[in-house]
Amino acid sequence: MLRDHQGHRSPSVRAEDALSRYGQDLDPAVLRDLKVWEHHPELGRLISNLQSHANRKAFFDTLAEAMVARHLLGRGCELRFELPTPAGRHSDFEVKRDGLTFYLHVKRVDTDRPPHNPARLLTVSSKLRILEKLPRPYVVQVRFHEGLSDEQMLRLVQQSEQFITHARVGDEMKSRDHDGREMGGVRIVAPHEHQHVSVTIGLPSGFVDQAPRFRKLMHRAHQQFMPRQTNVIVIGSGHPDDGADFDTALQGTHVERWDAYPPRGKRVAHGRAADGFWHGHRFLDSRYAGWFQHGPGDYGIRSRLWLRKRVNLDDRMSRLLEELFAGKD
């Protein structure tokens, strides 16, 4: 259900526009839904914004808002678009359901990574599986150049094994062939609850940390908060590995804590650095945040929700947001 807080209908959309230029990249069902919204009193204005963009990045930034709106409408929410705040800014959406109201702020990071390729991960996993037998409780990201021979891959694995055995969170190593040419690298990303290494695959060209970009958008979204209301930040991107960088931006970089006792059975205590958006008492009016993955041709979004710890949360609101934005962290 859509209501116009100004009581006006949106103007008709031009036939030749950004949706015509970039619509061929969208899922056909998504494109149909967007066109249906053209004359809605609320989302018609969103579609007008979408169609007015002259460049691809701006179009897909606004499409992220449209995809989140579509996601919420499909779950029975009422939406109002671009609500003015007392500070002279606008909240992207006012969302209502089950007698609850929250204000949603949608951003997008164009992470510009190669497409996710599950086949490549399956091919690599058999060669790197030996690393997952190492008794180190870390998430380890391994990258390698395409076209490595079996001998070169074995050398990379051997160098990685030696490095992981002694490395700590945040350490990074470059793997080189006999002639000094770089074959790939390894980075200790984060601790995890299991006793053995968990391997993820990074870009061949180098490790890319998107956390600063996510954090910058969190600050920008916070400037649009509606005072004394429940505000939710959601940021989208296109690669499945981006969720880890969102978590780092929100909660801080993983670090080893030598000023704290390690948990029982652990030799080292781990914590978060002070660079997190939610660090300490920073931005206490921000208590819910989400990340979603969406590519141009996707039918919908895949989302995750973070609930802030050590603050009082409304149980009904938390349950609603968990339902709307999937699992919590």
Secondary structure, DSSP 8 states (H G I E B T S, - for coil): -B--TT--------SSSHHHHHGGGS-HHHHHHHHHGGG-TTHHHHHHHHHT-SSHHHHHHHHHHHHHHHHHHTTT-EEEEEEE-TTS-EEEEEEEETTEEEEEEEEE---------HHHHHHHHHHHGGGGGS---EEEEEEE-TT--HHHHHHHHHHHHHHHHH--TT-EEEEE-TTS-EEEEEEEEEE-SSSS-EEEE--TT-----HHHHHHHHHHHHTT--TTS-EEEEEEES-TTHHHHHHHHHH--EEEETTS---TT-SSEEEE-TTSTTSTTTTTT--EEEEEE--TT-SS-EEEEEE-SSS---HHHHHHHHHHS--B-
